[in-house]
Amino acid sequence: MDPTCITRIVKIIIYRGDKINGLTVYFERNGITQCTSLWGKIEGKVDEINFKTNEYIKSVKGYLDDSDNMLSLILVTNFNVYGPYDKEGGRFFKHTSLHGQIISFFACVGINCVFRLGVYIKVFTTFMFVKTTLKLFFLIIICYLRKPLPISKSVPCGGSGGSPRDMDDVSAIYKIYGVTIRYDDTIHALSVRCRLNDSSFKQTLWGRETGKLTEINFHEDEYIKSVRGYVGYFGDIFTVRSLQLITNYKSYGPYGKEEGTPFELSAFDGRIIGFHGRSGEYLNAIGVYVEVRTSITSHKQL
């Protein structure tokens, strides 16, 4: 669901039984109401949420089971709280827009249900509140420019196996300058090399050092714009089956086997500044940190 030029979410239809079976989202783009295709399937009880013209979604929360099936969903707007839709219990998740509004969605979807739901956030900036004198205007602009760019964290795409992995204090990362991927029919390991703001370096290694080796080194002004791939079962383990990195220069990959459910983690006009996920014997899940440079960012929780 590309957030470009979307002005508001008009309506959401939820199909549910003992989990969230399906979703359809209606939105307004360039003054025209459009809708997504059906995510999941039409089965169970139907709930239709119609939003007021000046109503917007502030947060989305709910619960996932051990297989990442979405068990329940709650939508919080500037007017109301909708839900919970279906039963609460399991692993809690929450996406909050803070100083903005949720303008669009994306998801990992199976044949029978929605696995995970991610959001795009339109950030309200300081410029909206500039009303008074020229002196105040410059004061606000200076404060705004000195403030670090906000960083948005996605929820990982993939399975719940392995152990949680994260890059500590991503706000201290100046640049990702290299990525190493080990793979065959699935992703065995991911290693990220980055330079910090104090000019020191650090490197992560998630997974094990088996499989084919590909080492990617980025140009000084090159940065990652999106991560694409597939997630699915490799034997009896749910893993990241393939990865592809897209930068402002070129596309790297795909590495691994393009089999299972496709996903994309996009920074749009920002840049991916860090990673998180899960790993054990293989890379089980992957998520990103996005440094927000424009009014819309991908805040992934798939």
N, C-alpha and C positions, 0 to 999 in steps of 0.2 A: 504494500500500500504506500506508494510514493507520496511523501508529504508535501511535495512542491506545489505551491499555490493553493493548498487547502486552507480555507478560512475557518471552518468549524465542522465538528461532527454533528450530524443531524439526528441519527437514529442508530440503535444497535439492537439486533435480534439475537437472542440466546436460545439455543436448543439444549436441553439438559435432561438427564435421567439420574443415575447415581454418579455422574460426572458431567463436565461440559462437553457435549457431543458435537456442537457446531456453533459458529458465529457468522453473522453477516453485518458489515458496518456500512452505513450510509453517511456520506460526507458531501460538503459543498466545496467545489473547486471552480474558480472564475465565475461564480454566480450560478453554476449548474449543479444540481444534486446528482451524485453518482453513487455507486455501491461496489463493494468488493465481490468477488465470487464467494460461494459458500466455502467456509473453512470448516472441514469436518463433514458431518452428515446431519440431515434433518431427522431427528428421532427424539422422542420424549416430550416433555412439557416445553411450551414456547413462551418466552418473555420478550416483550417489545418495549424498549425504552425510547421515548421521544423527548428530545432536549429542547428547551426554550431557545429563542434566537440569541439571547445574551448569556446562555448557560455554557459552561465549558468544564471539562474533566480535569480535576486537580490530582487525583491519585487513583490507582488501580491496585487491588490486593486480592488475595485468595489463598488457596491451599493446593498443593500437589501431593500425589501419592508417591510411593517408592519407585514407580516406573515413570514418574514425571507426567502422568495424566492429570489434567486440571480438574480438581474435585469441586471447587467453588470459586465464585467471582463476586467482587464488590466494587462498584464504581462510586467515587466521591466527587461531586461537582461543587461549584460555588453556590449552588442552591440546595442540593439534596444529597442523600446517600441512597443508592440503589443496590438492593441485595441485603444479605448474601443470597446468591442463586446457587442452590444445592447445598450439600452438607459441608460443614467446616470440620477440619481435622487433617492431620498429615503435616507436611512441611509448608510453613507460611512463607509467602512472598509479597513484596510490596514495591510498586513504582510510584514515586512522588515527584511532582513537577516543581516543587518549591516555588521559585519566583517565575512561574510561567504556566503554561497549560499543555495538556496532552492533546496533540493535534492529529495523531495517526497511530496505527498499530501494525505489527507484523507478528508472525507466529510460526512455530513448528507444529505441523498438522499431520495426523495420521488418517487412516481410512475411517475410523470410528469415533475419533475425539480430537480435541485440541490439547497438545502436550504442554506448550509454554507460550506465553503471550508477552510480546515486547512492545514498547511505546516509543514514539517520537515526541520530543518536547520542544515547544516554541517558547523561547526564553524572553521574559519581559526585562528589558534593559533599563539602566538608569535614565536614558534619554527620554523615556516616556514622562518623567516627572519634572522635566525642566520647564518652568512656567514663568519665572520672574525675571530678574535683572540680568544684564550681560555679565556682571561680576559673579553672580551666583552660577550662571551658565558655565563660565570657565572653571569655577571651583569644582563643580560636579564633573566636568569632562576630565580634569586632571586626576581627580580621585578615581574615576572610572578606568582611565588608561593605566594607572599604576596598579590596579587590582589584577591579580593573576587570572588568566583565563579559566573559566569553570571547567571541571572535568566530570564527565558523566560515565557511570559504570553500567555495563550490561550484565545480564544474567547469562551464564554459559549455555551454549548449544551443545547437546550431547546427553550422556547418561549420568547416573548417580554413582557409578563405581569409582574405585580409586580413592584418593585423598584430595582435599581442597588444595589448590595452588593459587598463589597470588604474588604480585610484584609489590614489595613494600614501598609505601610512600611514593606513589606515581607522580605526585605534584613536584617531586625533586628531579624527575626525568627530563632532560633537555632534548634528547633525540634517541630513537632506535636506529642503530647503524648497521645491524645485522641480525639475521634469523637463520638458524640451522634446523632442518627438518629431516627426521629419519622415518622411513616408510617402506611398505611394500603394498599389500592389499588393504592396509589400514595405516594410520599414523602411529608410529612407535614412540616418537619423542619430539618435543619442541624445545629449542633453546633460543633465548632472546638476548642479544647483546645491546646494551644501551649506555649512553654517556649522561651523567648527571649534571645538574646545574653548577656544581663545584668542580667540574672537569674530571672527576673520577669516573671509573667504569664499573659496571657490574654485569653479571651473566647468570641466567637461570637455566636449569635443565629439568624438564618435566617428562617423565617416561623413562625408557631404557635405551641404551646405546646399541640397538640392533637394527637391521634393515638397511636399505640404501640410504646414502647420505647426500643431502643437497645443502650447500652453504650459500646464502644470499647476503651480499654486501651492498648497502645502499650508498648512493651519492650523498654528498654533504647536504644538498638541498632537497633530497628525496624523502618522502614520507608516505606512510601507508594510509590509503583512503578507504579500503574495504577488505574484508576477509570473507571468502566464500568457501563452500565445501559441502560435504555430505556427512550425515551421521546415521548410524544403523548398527545392526548386530554383526560382529566379527566372531564367528562361532557362537558362544553363548554370552559374550561380553558386548555391551553397547558402547561403541567407541566413535571417535571422529574418523571417518573412513577416508576422507580426502581433504586437502587444503589448497587454496589458491589465494595469493596475495596480490592486491592491485594497488599500485602507487601512483603518484602524479607523473611518473615516467613511463611505467610499463606494467605488464601482468606477469607474475611468476607462478608457474604451475599450470594445471593442477598436479599435485603430488598425492599418491595413493590411488584408491579405486573409487570412481564416481558411482557409488551404489548406496541406496538408502533414501533418506529424506534430505533434500537440499536446504541450505540455509545461507544467509548473507548478513554480515555485520558491517554496516556502512557508517562512515563518519560524515558523509555528504560534504559540506564545505569546511569541515574541521579536519582533524587528523587523529589517527589512532596512536596513542602515546604509551599504551601498556596492555598487558594481557592478564587474564586470570582463567581458572578452569579447574579441572580435576584430572589426575593421572595416577596410574599404578603401573601395571605391566605395559599398558598402552596409554595414549592420550584419550581420556574418556569424554572430556568436554572442554570447550574453549569459549571464552568471552573476552571483551575488550574494554579498555578505557578510552574515551574520546575527549580530546581537548576541543572545547566548543569555540568556534570562531565566528559563527553566524547565529541567526535567530532560531534555527532548527537544528536539533541534534538527535542522533539515535541513542536512546537510553534503553539498551537491550536487556530484556530478560526473557530469553527464550528457554 
